[in-house]
Amino acid sequence: MRLPWYRVLVRGPSMAPTLRDGDALLVRRTTRVRPGDVVVARFRSRPSLLVVKRVARAEGDGWWLVGDNEFVADDSRAYGIADIDGRVVLRWWPRLSLIRRR
């Protein structure tokens, strides 16, 4: 049985300044997301890589994801569409804050 909530640790600068390397996040398993949500997902071209990105738009039967750091292109521009695993609800380390849609 998979629990409805899980945690992930951010690695890398692709979501700066919203999220930084080392931030711990609480994620709610769901595929119901909207543009602007921060999500945990897997690119279909790299299914072994779990990523934290922002939803830009629905793209066919998947999602187009972007990082908040425009200078790092490890998002859908490089890897194509993704499948959502969950929506980031809050950052709990090193500072507690809700993660809101843009």
Secondary structure by P-SEA (a helix, b strand, c coil): cccccbbbbbccccccccccccbbbbbcccccccccbbbbbbbcccccbbbbbbbccccccbbbbbbcccccccccccccbbbbccccccccccbbbbbbcc
